[in-house]
Amino acid sequence: MNKYKLLAILFLSINFFISCSSNHDHEEEADHHEHEGTSITQFSDYTEIFMEYPALVVNQETKFLIHLTDLKDFKAVTEGILTVTFKNDQTEFSKKEDNPARDGIFIPVIKFEKAGTYTMEISLRGNQVSDNIIVNNVIVFSSENDIPHSHEESPPSISFLKEQQWKIEFHTEFVKKQNLQSSVIATGEIIAKPEYYSKVVAPVPGIVFQSNNLSFPKQGMFVNKGSILLNVSPSSDVNVNIGKIKNDFLLAKSEYERVQKLFDKNAVAQKRLDEAKFDFESKQNIYNTITQQVKFTENGFAVIAPISGYIENISISLGSQIEIGQELFTIVNPSKLILVANLPANNFNQANESKDASFKVEGYNKEFSISKLNGRKISVSSSLNQQNRTIPIYYEFDNPQNLIKVGMYAEVFVKTGELKNTIVIPETAIIDEEGMHTAYVQAEGEAFEKRILKTGITDNGLIEVLEGINENERIVTKGAYQVRLAALSPESAIGHGHVH
């Protein structure tokens, strides 16, 4: 049997038992009434309230079934003091519940002494969440004869109880409009920025004595530019060589300054000045290269870090003999990185005009935006990669918390179209059913509707909805597959699983 069919059967079995249990519990919590009751679903910044109560009549005790969901994680509110206050122009009274009857559900029993339309103020105070909720137009009738009979049939809906929602990874959010931009998909790779990557080589030959390197660097260690990495005890002729380099530099500098003064007095030709300047600059570069890599110490020379960053590789060990030019360390500063996007050649014009991109890397579900990472497009390659017929595009970006690593492969979305303000939903809300894009809208707290969607462009984890969902409807973004499985249950054809 297909593993997905097994999963569906298992879920439906669990769904059946949870629904039966919930129905039984609610039969004990709420009386059966001939007249249709009322259900309320409201969202604040902190909680979702789903409340059910039967038709309200003066001098009759009535149970209010109040489901409260903590919107931080869409789990049941399991503790707190709930105070409900009913008020209108003539009267005001309150009822307090010190704890939920069970996780997520408070069941205050209310008795109204006067008919009328009330405002219901719900105050929740607890360590988990605190909130104030206002429910308007709570109608209380003088007698059962005054209750109107409703003959309207509710549209069919999928029942997925709060008790089921609270047990899984579940999330809903309002549908909204947002700017999207079409894109072309490319492969990519994360590389180090050249000036943020350095291979440290031995500037002088010598021996790395353990006694002179008690603070020998460790792999993964962060070092600051200019800090000492390694002390080298040089061979006897190194001092002579470095001394000669320094003397040559100082002599060339003195000669250049002398010739410059003579040139200012028209005592020498331009050619002589140019020769002196060239000799000075070449010897200055050699001397600076040495001084930028080493410091003079009592024990010889200290190799210093040319940039700030993390030591990614150590190529030597204590006690070893090193030669000039030998690789010692690799240092990487990942605070700024380069994304190389390899775009198919037939998209060259779009790539050349594009200014932004987003990308996904292995190990992360989220999509990173170049512009939101304070990044920019650096360049588009002037030549084609003949092997895979792609054109490299280079983007520079900041790497906060060093989440993205050098060498990671990326799926890149090169932005090519104009910004479009349109209705969007997260891609996690989409269920592919036999080739159709579907999603589930929360009509009420425990009632859901399946919608078949016509979709458009995707961008940064969002997908455009052309038909099927309206702005400000509430969509299931986590747990949509479980709602779909619940739709296969026969109980879903009835609507709600609660019996009143």
C-alpha positions in Angstrom: 0.0 0.0 0.0 1.2 3.5 -0.8 2.8 5.2 2.2 0.7 8.3 1.7 -2.5 6.3 1.8 -1.3 4.7 5.0 -0.7 8.1 6.4 -4.2 9.3 5.4 -5.8 6.2 7.0 -3.9 6.7 10.2 -4.8 10.4 10.4 -8.5 9.7 9.7 -8.5 7.1 12.5 -7.0 9.6 14.9 -9.3 12.3 13.7 -12.3 10.0 14.3 -11.4 9.2 17.9 -10.5 12.9 18.7 -13.8 14.0 17.2 -15.8 11.4 19.1 -14.1 12.3 22.3 -14.6 16.0 21.7 -18.3 15.5 20.9 -18.9 13.5 24.0 -17.2 16.2 26.1 -19.1 19.0 24.6 -22.4 17.1 25.1 -21.6 17.2 28.8 -20.6 20.9 28.6 -23.5 22.3 26.6 -27.2 21.5 26.6 -29.1 20.7 23.4 -31.3 23.6 22.2 -34.0 23.6 19.6 -32.9 27.1 18.4 -29.8 27.7 16.5 -26.9 29.0 18.7 -24.3 31.6 18.0 -20.5 31.1 17.2 -18.0 33.9 17.4 -14.4 34.0 16.0 -12.2 37.0 16.7 -8.5 37.7 16.6 -6.5 40.1 18.6 -2.8 40.7 18.5 -2.3 38.0 21.1 -5.2 35.5 21.1 -7.8 33.9 18.9 -11.2 33.4 20.6 -13.7 30.9 19.3 -16.9 31.0 21.3 -20.1 29.1 21.1 -23.3 29.6 23.0 -27.0 28.7 22.5 -29.9 31.2 22.2 -29.9 33.3 25.4 -33.1 33.7 27.4 -33.8 35.6 30.6 -33.4 33.6 33.9 -32.0 30.6 32.1 -28.5 29.4 33.0 -26.4 29.2 29.9 -22.9 27.7 29.3 -20.5 29.8 27.1 -18.0 27.5 25.5 -14.9 29.8 25.1 -11.9 28.4 23.2 -8.7 30.5 23.6 -5.6 30.1 21.4 -2.3 31.7 22.1 -1.2 33.2 18.8 2.5 33.0 19.7 2.4 29.3 18.8 -1.3 28.6 18.1 -1.5 26.3 21.1 -4.2 26.2 23.8 -4.2 28.7 26.6 -3.6 26.4 29.6 -3.7 28.8 32.5 -5.0 32.2 33.5 -8.0 33.9 35.2 -10.9 34.7 32.8 -13.4 37.4 33.7 -16.4 38.0 31.5 -18.4 41.2 31.9 -21.8 41.9 30.3 -23.0 45.5 30.1 -25.5 47.7 28.4 -27.2 51.0 29.4 -29.3 49.4 32.1 -27.1 46.8 33.8 -23.6 45.4 34.3 -22.4 42.2 35.9 -19.4 39.9 35.8 -18.4 36.2 36.2 -14.8 35.0 36.9 -13.2 31.6 36.1 -10.0 30.9 37.9 -8.8 28.2 35.5 -9.9 26.7 32.2 -12.2 23.7 32.4 -9.5 22.0 30.4 -6.7 23.2 28.2 -7.8 26.0 26.0 -11.5 26.0 27.1 -13.3 28.1 29.6 -16.9 27.4 30.4 -18.5 30.2 32.4 -22.2 29.6 33.3 -24.2 32.9 32.8 -27.7 33.8 33.9 -29.2 37.0 32.6 -31.9 38.8 34.5 -32.8 41.3 31.9 -33.4 41.1 28.1 -31.5 43.3 25.7 -28.3 43.7 23.7 -25.1 43.4 25.6 -21.4 44.1 25.1 -19.3 41.2 26.4 -15.9 42.2 27.7 -13.5 39.3 28.2 -10.4 39.8 30.3 -7.7 37.1 30.4 -4.8 37.5 32.9 -2.1 34.9 33.1 1.6 34.2 32.8 1.2 32.6 29.4 -0.8 35.4 27.8 -2.9 38.4 28.9 -5.5 40.1 26.7 -8.7 42.0 26.5 -11.4 41.1 24.0 -14.7 42.8 23.2 -17.6 41.0 21.7 -20.5 43.1 20.6 -24.2 42.5 20.1 -24.8 39.6 22.5 -28.6 39.4 22.4 -30.7 38.1 25.3 -34.4 37.3 24.7 -37.3 37.7 27.1 -38.6 34.2 26.3 -38.0 31.3 24.0 -41.0 32.4 21.9 -39.1 35.6 21.0 -36.2 33.7 19.5 -36.4 33.8 15.6 -36.1 30.6 13.8 -33.3 30.5 11.2 -34.0 28.6 8.0 -30.8 29.5 6.3 -28.5 26.6 5.5 -24.8 27.1 6.2 -22.5 26.4 3.3 -20.7 23.0 3.7 -17.4 23.3 5.6 -14.6 21.1 6.8 -14.6 20.5 10.6 -11.2 20.7 12.3 -11.6 21.1 16.0 -9.5 23.3 18.2 -8.5 20.2 20.2 -7.0 18.9 16.9 -5.4 22.2 15.9 -3.7 22.5 19.2 -2.0 19.1 18.9 -0.2 19.8 15.6 2.0 22.5 14.1 -0.7 24.8 13.1 -0.8 28.5 12.0 -3.1 30.8 10.2 -2.7 34.4 9.0 -4.7 37.1 7.2 -4.4 37.3 3.4 -2.9 40.6 2.3 -1.5 42.5 -0.6 2.2 42.8 -1.0 4.8 43.8 -3.7 6.0 40.9 -5.7 8.5 40.7 -8.6 8.9 38.1 -11.2 12.3 36.3 -11.4 14.4 33.9 -13.4 15.8 30.9 -11.6 19.6 30.3 -11.7 22.1 28.1 -9.8 24.6 29.8 -7.6 27.5 29.5 -5.1 28.6 31.5 -2.1 32.2 32.7 -2.3 34.4 34.9 -0.1 34.9 38.5 -0.9 38.5 38.8 -2.1 39.6 41.5 0.4 37.9 39.4 3.2 39.9 36.3 2.4 43.6 35.8 2.9 46.2 33.0 2.7 49.0 33.8 5.2 52.4 32.7 3.9 55.8 32.7 5.6 57.6 35.9 4.8 60.8 34.5 6.2 62.3 31.1 6.6 62.8 29.7 10.1 61.7 27.4 12.9 58.4 27.5 14.8 59.6 26.7 18.3 56.9 25.6 20.8 58.4 27.7 23.6 57.9 30.8 21.6 54.3 30.0 20.6 52.4 29.2 23.8 49.3 30.9 22.3 49.3 29.0 19.0 46.1 29.7 17.0 43.3 27.2 16.9 41.1 26.4 13.9 37.8 28.4 14.0 39.4 31.1 16.3 38.6 34.8 15.5 41.7 37.0 15.1 42.0 40.8 14.6 44.0 42.4 11.9 47.5 43.0 13.2 47.4 40.4 15.9 50.3 38.0 16.2 49.6 34.6 14.7 53.1 32.9 14.9 56.6 33.6 16.2 59.4 32.5 13.9 63.0 32.0 14.9 64.7 32.9 11.6 67.9 31.5 10.1 71.1 33.5 10.5 71.0 35.2 7.1 67.4 36.4 7.4 68.4 39.4 9.5 70.9 40.4 6.9 68.4 40.0 4.1 65.7 42.1 5.9 68.3 44.7 6.9 69.3 45.0 3.3 65.7 45.4 2.2 65.2 48.2 4.7 68.4 49.9 3.8 67.6 49.7 0.1 64.2 51.3 0.8 65.6 54.1 2.9 68.3 54.9 0.3 65.8 54.9 -2.6 63.6 57.2 -0.6 66.4 59.6 0.1 67.5 59.6 -3.5 64.0 60.3 -4.8 63.6 63.2 -2.4 67.0 64.6 -3.5 66.1 64.3 -7.2 62.7 65.9 -6.6 64.4 69.0 -5.2 66.8 69.2 -8.1 63.9 68.8 -10.6 62.0 71.7 -8.9 65.1 73.8 -9.6 65.3 72.6 -13.2 68.6 71.0 -12.4 67.7 67.5 -13.7 65.5 66.1 -16.5 62.0 64.6 -16.1 63.4 61.2 -17.0 65.8 61.2 -14.1 62.9 62.0 -11.7 60.8 59.2 -13.1 63.6 56.7 -12.7 64.2 57.7 -9.1 60.4 57.6 -8.4 60.1 54.1 -9.9 63.0 52.8 -7.9 61.6 54.2 -4.7 58.1 52.9 -5.2 59.3 49.3 -6.1 61.5 49.1 -3.0 58.8 50.6 -0.8 56.4 47.9 -1.9 58.9 45.2 -1.0 59.6 46.7 2.4 55.9 47.3 3.1 55.1 43.7 2.2 57.6 42.6 4.8 56.5 45.0 7.5 52.8 44.2 6.9 53.4 40.5 7.5 56.0 40.5 10.3 56.8 42.3 13.5 60.3 42.4 15.0 60.5 40.7 18.4 63.1 39.6 20.9 62.9 36.0 19.6 63.0 36.9 15.9 59.9 37.7 13.8 56.2 37.5 14.5 53.8 36.7 11.6 50.7 39.0 11.9 47.1 38.6 10.7 46.6 40.7 7.5 42.8 40.9 8.0 40.3 40.3 10.8 38.4 37.0 10.5 38.2 33.3 11.4 41.1 30.9 11.0 39.7 28.3 8.6 42.8 26.3 8.0 46.2 25.7 9.7 48.9 24.2 7.5 51.8 23.9 9.9 52.5 22.4 13.4 54.7 23.5 16.3 58.3 22.6 15.9 58.3 22.5 12.1 60.7 24.2 9.7 59.1 26.7 7.4 60.3 28.1 4.1 59.7 31.5 2.6 56.4 31.5 0.7 55.0 28.5 2.5 51.3 28.6 3.3 50.7 28.9 7.1 47.0 29.9 7.7 43.8 30.7 5.8 41.7 33.5 7.3 38.1 34.2 6.2 35.9 37.1 7.3 32.4 36.1 6.5 30.7 39.4 7.4 30.4 40.2 3.7 30.1 37.5 1.0 29.7 37.2 -2.7 26.8 35.3 -4.4 27.7 34.1 -7.9 24.5 33.4 -9.9 25.0 31.4 -13.1 22.1 32.5 -15.3 21.2 30.7 -18.6 22.6 32.6 -21.5 19.2 33.2 -23.1 18.3 35.4 -20.2 21.3 37.8 -20.7 19.3 40.9 -21.3 17.2 40.3 -18.2 20.3 39.7 -16.1 22.0 42.8 -17.4 19.0 45.0 -16.4 18.3 43.2 -13.1 19.4 45.0 -9.9 18.2 42.6 -7.2 18.0 38.8 -6.4 17.0 36.4 -3.7 18.4 33.0 -2.9 18.0 29.9 -0.9 20.9 27.9 0.5 21.1 24.3 1.8 20.1 23.9 5.4 17.7 26.9 5.5 14.1 27.0 4.5 13.9 30.8 4.3 14.7 32.9 1.3 17.3 35.6 1.6 17.0 38.9 -0.3 20.1 40.6 -1.6 18.6 44.1 -1.1 17.3 43.3 2.4 20.9 42.1 3.3 22.2 45.6 2.4 23.6 44.1 -0.8 23.9 45.1 -4.4 24.7 43.7 -7.8 28.5 44.2 -8.5 28.8 43.1 -12.1 27.7 40.8 -14.9 30.4 38.7 -16.5 31.4 39.9 -20.0 32.1 36.3 -21.1 30.0 33.1 -21.3 30.8 29.9 -19.5 31.2 27.6 -22.5 30.8 24.4 -20.5 27.3 25.1 -19.1 26.3 28.1 -21.3 25.6 30.4 -18.3 26.5 34.0 -17.5 27.8 34.7 -14.0 26.3 37.6 -12.1 28.0 38.8 -8.9 26.2 40.1 -5.9 27.7 41.4 -2.7 25.7 41.2 0.6 26.0 41.4 4.4 26.0 38.2 6.3 24.4 38.8 9.7 25.2 36.3 12.5 27.4 34.6 9.9 24.5 32.3 9.0 25.6 31.8 5.4 28.8 29.9 4.8 31.4 30.1 2.1 31.1 27.2 -0.4 27.3 26.8 0.0 25.3 26.1 -3.2 22.3 28.3 -3.8 19.1 28.4 -5.7 18.9 32.0 -7.0 16.0 34.0 -8.2 17.2 36.9 -10.3 14.6 39.7 -10.2 13.6 40.7 -13.7 10.1 42.2 -13.7 8.4 45.3 -12.3 7.1 45.4 -8.7 3.5 44.3 -8.6 1.2 45.0 -5.7 -1.0 41.9 -5.5 -2.7 39.4 -3.2 -0.1 36.9 -1.9 0.0 33.9 0.4 3.0 31.9 1.7 4.0 28.9 -0.4 3.5 26.8 2.8 -0.2 27.4 2.5 -0.4 25.7 -0.9 -1.4 22.0 -1.3 -0.9 20.4 -4.7 -3.9 18.2 -5.3 -3.7 16.3 -8.6 -2.0 19.2 -10.3 -4.2 21.9 -8.8 -3.1 24.5 -6.3 -5.4 24.5 -3.3 -5.5 26.2 0.0 -7.7 26.2 3.1 -9.5 29.3 4.4 -10.6 29.5 8.1 -14.3 30.5 7.9 -14.8 30.2 11.6 -12.7 28.9 14.5 -13.3 25.2 13.7 -14.8 25.5 10.1 -12.6 25.6 7.0 -13.2 25.9 3.3 -11.2 24.4 0.5 -10.3 26.8 -2.3 -9.0 26.0 -5.8 -6.5 28.7 -6.7 -5.2 30.3 -9.9 -1.7 31.5 -9.0 0.9 33.7 -10.6 4.5 34.6 -9.8 6.4 33.5 -6.8 8.9 35.7 -4.9 10.7 35.3 -1.6 8.6 32.5 -0.3 5.3 34.1 -1.4 3.0 33.2 -4.3 0.6 35.5 -6.1 -3.1 34.5 -6.0 -5.1 35.6 -9.1 -8.3 33.8 -8.2 -9.7 31.8 -5.3 -8.9 33.9 -2.2 -9.8 37.4 -1.2 -7.8 40.0 0.8 -8.4 39.8 4.6 -9.6 36.2 4.6 -7.6 34.0 7.0 -5.5 31.2 5.4 -4.0 28.1 6.9 -0.2 28.4 6.5 0.9 25.5 8.7 -1.2 22.3 9.0 -3.0 22.6 5.7 -2.3 19.0 4.8 -4.0 17.8 8.1 -7.0 20.0 7.3 -7.1 18.3 3.9 -7.1 14.9 5.6 -9.9 16.0 7.9 -11.9 16.9 4.8 -11.9 13.2 3.9 -13.6 12.3 7.2 -17.4 11.7 7.0 -17.8 13.9 10.0 -16.6 16.9 8.0 -19.7 16.8 5.9 -21.8 17.8 9.0 -19.7 20.9 9.7 -18.8 21.3 13.3 -18.0 18.3 15.5 -19.6 19.9 18.6 -23.1 18.9 19.6 -25.2 21.5 21.3 
